[in-house]
Amino acid sequence: MSQSERDTHFAGFARRLWEEMLSQTAWQGIDVTAGHIPLHHPEDEEHQIYIQIIARRAYDLVYHDHEHISHIDMDRLTTEEQITKIPDFAEWPITKSKWLDE
């Protein structure tokens, strides 16, 4: 897989994740200094929100991948070839998980 493919294949997922994280701050930006200076603790409430969003969407990504991998000839294709056959997200996937968007 080329670096370009790696950088762009799941760009829709990355864009949606970024937008979801920014929406938590009323589009004002994410404080990236928190956790790096003594006044902020990396486990503060704001960071817990971001950690939870990333964890949920990582779960969604893996779920999405597994739904599509079942249709791929895994014995014939390399890992890189399999990944290129998994579509990007047009929208967040609706998983059958009992935990989705709780």
Helices and strands as residue ranges (DSSP letters): H 3-8, H 11-23, H 45-69, H 79-84
